[in-house]
Amino acid sequence: MNVRVPAKINLCLGVGPVRDDGYHPLATVYQAVDLHDEVRATGRDDDQITVSVHSEMDVRSEISVVPDGDDNIAVKAARLLRERTGISSGVDLSIRKVIPVAGGMAGGSADAAAALVACNEVWGTGLSRPALEVLAAQLGSDVPFLLHGGNAVGGGRGETVSPVLARGSYHWVFAMAHEGLSTRAVFAEFDRLNTGAEVPEPVVPDALLAALRAGDAEALGAALSNDLTEAAFSLRPELEDTLSIGIEAGALGAILSGSGPTALFLASDEAHSLDIAFALSSAAGCADVVQSRGPVPGARVG
């Protein structure tokens, strides 16, 4: 059983004060984009769950840092599904990575979502999408959205997902960094930078939702926002230069995706995205440039 699963980007990311459980309340709008990982699940006669990870793009995905054992989130997804359904079957999971690792585009969460869908089919456990979403929320903040795809508002720590009324398709250019950036480290830096300050509860900007409803790319570009930007810049100053290059090339908007370091640039059309990609190709902090479109569906068999 082969499942394709998209990357996610955050069109906005509002971050609130750290909670007692160590998490931050988030207010975000997700969009799924057509940069896909693939997870293939093959049933076994015994109870073993294995994983192998492959990529033809080693620089982009930093494949060597992806766990290949029980710590892999796709394995955790398969184990959780098995525990909740009471089956004893095993599975071999093969992951083809295209989404960058530690790039702020939910590559690990995407693989977990794909593993839930693939194992549900291979094992014949018959769980509905809403039932899989309950399990997804236990695996990570972005996993439920990657079952949905499209556009959605995320709340809580990102795990509560509500569809967004939206029109149109959007052209994006992604500037991939030479190395990933730890989400945990970025949030810790956010807390350090805000020591002693009153951090407000996060909200999704009305202007961004209005732009999506209208299908207005220029308005959307102007409404992009990310509260983790300064923390990411503090840890990786070269990211600010990358964003500046895209803006100078005429991007409608520029933002880091999630905790970074992937930088996103909104273009008006495909020709415009080519111009932005060309400008970024010589940026010192940019290892690769990818053009993409969104929104697209979430994890799907096929």
Secondary structure as a PSIPRED ss2 file (coil, helix, strand):
# PSIPRED VFORMAT (PSIPRED V4.0)

   1 M C   1.000  0.000  0.000
   2 N E   0.000  0.000  1.000
   3 V E   0.000  0.000  1.000
   4 R E   0.000  0.000  1.000
   5 V E   0.000  0.000  1.000
   6 P E   0.000  0.000  1.000
   7 A E   0.000  0.000  1.000
   8 K E   0.000  0.000  1.000
   9 I E   0.000  0.000  1.000
  10 N E   0.000  0.000  1.000
  11 L E   0.000  0.000  1.000
  12 C E   0.000  0.000  1.000
  13 L E   0.000  0.000  1.000
  14 G E   0.000  0.000  1.000
  15 V E   0.000  0.000  1.000
  16 G C   1.000  0.000  0.000
  17 P C   1.000  0.000  0.000
  18 V C   1.000  0.000  0.000
  19 R C   1.000  0.000  0.000
  20 D C   1.000  0.000  0.000
  21 D C   1.000  0.000  0.000
  22 G C   1.000  0.000  0.000
  23 Y C   1.000  0.000  0.000
  24 H C   1.000  0.000  0.000
  25 P C   1.000  0.000  0.000
  26 L E   0.000  0.000  1.000
  27 A E   0.000  0.000  1.000
  28 T E   0.000  0.000  1.000
  29 V E   0.000  0.000  1.000
  30 Y E   0.000  0.000  1.000
  31 Q E   0.000  0.000  1.000
  32 A E   0.000  0.000  1.000
  33 V E   0.000  0.000  1.000
  34 D E   0.000  0.000  1.000
  35 L E   0.000  0.000  1.000
  36 H E   0.000  0.000  1.000
  37 D E   0.000  0.000  1.000
  38 E E   0.000  0.000  1.000
  39 V E   0.000  0.000  1.000
  40 R E   0.000  0.000  1.000
  41 A E   0.000  0.000  1.000
  42 T E   0.000  0.000  1.000
  43 G E   0.000  0.000  1.000
  44 R E   0.000  0.000  1.000
  45 D C   1.000  0.000  0.000
  46 D C   1.000  0.000  0.000
  47 D C   1.000  0.000  0.000
  48 Q C   1.000  0.000  0.000
  49 I E   0.000  0.000  1.000
  50 T E   0.000  0.000  1.000
  51 V E   0.000  0.000  1.000
  52 S E   0.000  0.000  1.000
  53 V E   0.000  0.000  1.000
  54 H E   0.000  0.000  1.000
  55 S C   1.000  0.000  0.000
  56 E C   1.000  0.000  0.000
  57 M C   1.000  0.000  0.000
  58 D H   0.000  1.000  0.000
  59 V H   0.000  1.000  0.000
  60 R H   0.000  1.000  0.000
  61 S H   0.000  1.000  0.000
  62 E C   1.000  0.000  0.000
  63 I H   0.000  1.000  0.000
  64 S H   0.000  1.000  0.000
  65 V H   0.000  1.000  0.000
  66 V C   1.000  0.000  0.000
  67 P C   1.000  0.000  0.000
  68 D C   1.000  0.000  0.000
  69 G C   1.000  0.000  0.000
  70 D C   1.000  0.000  0.000
  71 D C   1.000  0.000  0.000
  72 N C   1.000  0.000  0.000
  73 I H   0.000  1.000  0.000
  74 A H   0.000  1.000  0.000
  75 V H   0.000  1.000  0.000
  76 K H   0.000  1.000  0.000
  77 A H   0.000  1.000  0.000
  78 A H   0.000  1.000  0.000
  79 R H   0.000  1.000  0.000
  80 L H   0.000  1.000  0.000
  81 L H   0.000  1.000  0.000
  82 R H   0.000  1.000  0.000
  83 E H   0.000  1.000  0.000
  84 R H   0.000  1.000  0.000
  85 T H   0.000  1.000  0.000
  86 G C   1.000  0.000  0.000
  87 I C   1.000  0.000  0.000
  88 S C   1.000  0.000  0.000
  89 S C   1.000  0.000  0.000
  90 G E   0.000  0.000  1.000
  91 V E   0.000  0.000  1.000
  92 D E   0.000  0.000  1.000
  93 L E   0.000  0.000  1.000
  94 S E   0.000  0.000  1.000
  95 I E   0.000  0.000  1.000
  96 R E   0.000  0.000  1.000
  97 K C   1.000  0.000  0.000
  98 V C   1.000  0.000  0.000
  99 I C   1.000  0.000  0.000
 100 P C   1.000  0.000  0.000
 101 V C   1.000  0.000  0.000
 102 A C   1.000  0.000  0.000
 103 G C   1.000  0.000  0.000
 104 G C   1.000  0.000  0.000
 105 M C   1.000  0.000  0.000
 106 A C   1.000  0.000  0.000
 107 G H   0.000  1.000  0.000
 108 G H   0.000  1.000  0.000
 109 S H   0.000  1.000  0.000
 110 A H   0.000  1.000  0.000
 111 D H   0.000  1.000  0.000
 112 A H   0.000  1.000  0.000
 113 A H   0.000  1.000  0.000
 114 A H   0.000  1.000  0.000
 115 A H   0.000  1.000  0.000
 116 L H   0.000  1.000  0.000
 117 V H   0.000  1.000  0.000
 118 A H   0.000  1.000  0.000
 119 C H   0.000  1.000  0.000
 120 N H   0.000  1.000  0.000
 121 E H   0.000  1.000  0.000
 122 V H   0.000  1.000  0.000
 123 W C   1.000  0.000  0.000
 124 G C   1.000  0.000  0.000
 125 T C   1.000  0.000  0.000
 126 G C   1.000  0.000  0.000
 127 L C   1.000  0.000  0.000
 128 S C   1.000  0.000  0.000
 129 R H   0.000  1.000  0.000
 130 P H   0.000  1.000  0.000
 131 A H   0.000  1.000  0.000
 132 L H   0.000  1.000  0.000
 133 E H   0.000  1.000  0.000
 134 V H   0.000  1.000  0.000
 135 L H   0.000  1.000  0.000
 136 A H   0.000  1.000  0.000
 137 A H   0.000  1.000  0.000
 138 Q H   0.000  1.000  0.000
 139 L H   0.000  1.000  0.000
 140 G C   1.000  0.000  0.000
 141 S C   1.000  0.000  0.000
 142 D C   1.000  0.000  0.000
 143 V H   0.000  1.000  0.000
 144 P H   0.000  1.000  0.000
 145 F H   0.000  1.000  0.000
 146 L H   0.000  1.000  0.000
 147 L H   0.000  1.000  0.000
 148 H H   0.000  1.000  0.000
 149 G E   0.000  0.000  1.000
 150 G C   1.000  0.000  0.000
 151 N E   0.000  0.000  1.000
 152 A E   0.000  0.000  1.000
 153 V E   0.000  0.000  1.000
 154 G E   0.000  0.000  1.000
 155 G E   0.000  0.000  1.000
 156 G C   1.000  0.000  0.000
 157 R C   1.000  0.000  0.000
 158 G C   1.000  0.000  0.000
 159 E C   1.000  0.000  0.000
 160 T E   0.000  0.000  1.000
 161 V E   0.000  0.000  1.000
 162 S E   0.000  0.000  1.000
 163 P E   0.000  0.000  1.000
 164 V C   1.000  0.000  0.000
 165 L C   1.000  0.000  0.000
 166 A C   1.000  0.000  0.000
 167 R C   1.000  0.000  0.000
 168 G C   1.000  0.000  0.000
 169 S C   1.000  0.000  0.000
 170 Y E   0.000  0.000  1.000
 171 H E   0.000  0.000  1.000
 172 W E   0.000  0.000  1.000
 173 V E   0.000  0.000  1.000
 174 F E   0.000  0.000  1.000
 175 A E   0.000  0.000  1.000
 176 M E   0.000  0.000  1.000
 177 A E   0.000  0.000  1.000
 178 H C   1.000  0.000  0.000
 179 E C   1.000  0.000  0.000
 180 G C   1.000  0.000  0.000
 181 L C   1.000  0.000  0.000
 182 S C   1.000  0.000  0.000
 183 T H   0.000  1.000  0.000
 184 R H   0.000  1.000  0.000
 185 A H   0.000  1.000  0.000
 186 V H   0.000  1.000  0.000
 187 F H   0.000  1.000  0.000
 188 A H   0.000  1.000  0.000
 189 E H   0.000  1.000  0.000
 190 F H   0.000  1.000  0.000
 191 D H   0.000  1.000  0.000
 192 R H   0.000  1.000  0.000
 193 L H   0.000  1.000  0.000
 194 N C   1.000  0.000  0.000
 195 T C   1.000  0.000  0.000
 196 G C   1.000  0.000  0.000
 197 A C   1.000  0.000  0.000
 198 E C   1.000  0.000  0.000
 199 V C   1.000  0.000  0.000
 200 P C   1.000  0.000  0.000
 201 E C   1.000  0.000  0.000
 202 P C   1.000  0.000  0.000
 203 V C   1.000  0.000  0.000
 204 V C   1.000  0.000  0.000
 205 P C   1.000  0.000  0.000
 206 D H   0.000  1.000  0.000
 207 A H   0.000  1.000  0.000
 208 L H   0.000  1.000  0.000
 209 L H   0.000  1.000  0.000
 210 A H   0.000  1.000  0.000
 211 A H   0.000  1.000  0.000
 212 L H   0.000  1.000  0.000
 213 R H   0.000  1.000  0.000
 214 A H   0.000  1.000  0.000
 215 G C   1.000  0.000  0.000
 216 D C   1.000  0.000  0.000
 217 A H   0.000  1.000  0.000
 218 E H   0.000  1.000  0.000
 219 A H   0.000  1.000  0.000
 220 L H   0.000  1.000  0.000
 221 G H   0.000  1.000  0.000
 222 A H   0.000  1.000  0.000
 223 A H   0.000  1.000  0.000
 224 L C   1.000  0.000  0.000
 225 S E   0.000  0.000  1.000
 226 N E   0.000  0.000  1.000
 227 D C   1.000  0.000  0.000
 228 L C   1.000  0.000  0.000
 229 T H   0.000  1.000  0.000
 230 E H   0.000  1.000  0.000
 231 A H   0.000  1.000  0.000
 232 A H   0.000  1.000  0.000
 233 F H   0.000  1.000  0.000
 234 S H   0.000  1.000  0.000
 235 L H   0.000  1.000  0.000
 236 R C   1.000  0.000  0.000
 237 P C   1.000  0.000  0.000
 238 E H   0.000  1.000  0.000
 239 L H   0.000  1.000  0.000
 240 E H   0.000  1.000  0.000
 241 D H   0.000  1.000  0.000
 242 T H   0.000  1.000  0.000
 243 L H   0.000  1.000  0.000
 244 S H   0.000  1.000  0.000
 245 I H   0.000  1.000  0.000
 246 G H   0.000  1.000  0.000
 247 I H   0.000  1.000  0.000
 248 E H   0.000  1.000  0.000
 249 A C   1.000  0.000  0.000
 250 G C   1.000  0.000  0.000
 251 A C   1.000  0.000  0.000
 252 L C   1.000  0.000  0.000
 253 G E   0.000  0.000  1.000
 254 A E   0.000  0.000  1.000
 255 I E   0.000  0.000  1.000
 256 L E   0.000  0.000  1.000
 257 S C   1.000  0.000  0.000
 258 G C   1.000  0.000  0.000
 259 S C   1.000  0.000  0.000
 260 G C   1.000  0.000  0.000
 261 P C   1.000  0.000  0.000
 262 T C   1.000  0.000  0.000
 263 A E   0.000  0.000  1.000
 264 L E   0.000  0.000  1.000
 265 F E   0.000  0.000  1.000
 266 L E   0.000  0.000  1.000
 267 A E   0.000  0.000  1.000
 268 S C   1.000  0.000  0.000
 269 D C   1.000  0.000  0.000
 270 E H   0.000  1.000  0.000
 271 A H   0.000  1.000  0.000
 272 H H   0.000  1.000  0.000
 273 S H   0.000  1.000  0.000
 274 L H   0.000  1.000  0.000
 275 D H   0.000  1.000  0.000
 276 I H   0.000  1.000  0.000
 277 A H   0.000  1.000  0.000
 278 F H   0.000  1.000  0.000
 279 A H   0.000  1.000  0.000
 280 L H   0.000  1.000  0.000
 281 S C   1.000  0.000  0.000
 282 S C   1.000  0.000  0.000
 283 A C   1.000  0.000  0.000
 284 A C   1.000  0.000  0.000
 285 G C   1.000  0.000  0.000
 286 C E   0.000  0.000  1.000
 287 A E   0.000  0.000  1.000
 288 D E   0.000  0.000  1.000
 289 V E   0.000  0.000  1.000
 290 V E   0.000  0.000  1.000
 291 Q E   0.000  0.000  1.000
 292 S E   0.000  0.000  1.000
 293 R E   0.000  0.000  1.000
 294 G E   0.000  0.000  1.000
 295 P C   1.000  0.000  0.000
 296 V C   1.000  0.000  0.000
 297 P E   0.000  0.000  1.000
 298 G C   1.000  0.000  0.000
 299 A C   1.000  0.000  0.000
 300 R E   0.000  0.000  1.000
 301 V E   0.000  0.000  1.000
 302 G C   1.000  0.000  0.000
